[in-house]
């Protein structure tokens, strides 16, 4: 039916946290890959959270509010954020707001309801081929491998955890694998492929079956 709206409840699938305190901007800016200092109340961005070696420890959609940031993620981020709070005026608290995916209206994406936002706030598009922490990315994954560079990484921002590795990859080198959308057995799937096969039309093997690379994630 044309114009039909579909809504899926993500409240129990994803987790949400408030990041509050006078030092929240500087603290969160130093934790994630994107430039959250540019956000104004009501704006949002997507970012990765890395280890010192540039590997994934989580990702999140981040909404900026007047007095806090609201983080939404599949990954468990609270503990990994709190361990970096030393003397900063920062708290990371669970958020009980509901969260839904919405299709059939523009903009399409994940929405969190908050009266202060005036209703549903879309915080990130959910499409086929988007990698998910825990399924397509883990502590052994670099965000560049998963195709997150174009929309999760700011190469102009200041220092953050894992920045040296990410900057070195951009300036001097490359990664040895890329997450790609492949067609195998008539179905689409996400698989990491070697750098030399990371191009549309290349044939790879997935679970013993030939598969065709459709596109690289993030391209």
ABEGO torsion letter per residue (X at the ends): XBGBBBBBBAAAABBBBBBBEAAAAAAAAAABABBAAABBBGBBBBBBBBBAAGBBAEBBBBBBBAABBBBBBABBAAAAAAAABBABBBBBBBBABBBBBBBGBOBBEBBBBBAAAGEBBBAEBBBBGBBBBGAABBAABBAAAAGAAAAABBAABBBBBGAAAAAAAAAABBBABBBBBBBBGGBBBBBBBBAAABBBGBBBBBGGBBBBBABBBGX
